[in-house]
């Protein structure tokens, strides 16, 4: 599962950590939507419940999870 984000939200997340050690890793899915992982989403949701989520990341709490469809990998020949 993943959470779909906008390109602007992706730009906010790049270079930021969600737990002080692990960095957000937004990627694009099959439909070129920017997404974050279920782990990143739930970690931030937990911080929101205990009032420790950074204000600039509060948009994450309004996201919903959906199924992930990866881009096909093109073999290198």
MOHU-V535924 format. One record per backbone hydrogen bond with DSSP energy under -1.0 kcal/mol. NH is the residue of the N-H (numbers start at 1). CO is the residue of the C=O. If there is no record, write none. Layout:
nh->{NH,NH}
co->{CO,CO}
//
This chain:
nh->{2,3,5,10,11,12,13,14,16,18,24,27,29,30,32,35,36,38,41,42,43,44,45,46,47,48,49,50,51,52,57,58,60,61,62,63,66}
co->{66,36,34,6,7,8,9,10,13,22,16,35,33,69,29,27,3,1,37,38,39,40,41,42,43,44,45,46,48,47,54,55,57,58,59,60,2}
//
